[in-house]
């Protein structure tokens, strides 16, 4: 069973699998902004999609709390780039930087392009 919880004392969202912390997203709140700093996933737990669910829950919480989001974590930037609905959470001056650090196209797309050529 998976549970996502905001651990306010440690400034991190934790994903629990069978009662143990399997992944965490560390953050900091400053001036009405949630800085999403880094994501860690336990080596012993490789639950497919767990990190993405953790990040999406954190983004939903930021929206609910009316906090802007500064995505310092590479994994968070990937999720926001893949789901543009989250761009409204990112301050306008940060959106440009987000696009400059966007993740390259997946290898699968490149392989399809090579096969078609």
Secondary structure, DSSP 8 states (H G I E B T S, - for coil): -EEEEEEGGGTEEEEEETTEEEEEEEEEEETTEEEEEEEEE-TT---TTHHHHHHHHHHHHHHHTT-EEEE-SHHHHHHHHH-GGGGGGB-HHHHHHHHHT-----HHHHHHHHHH-
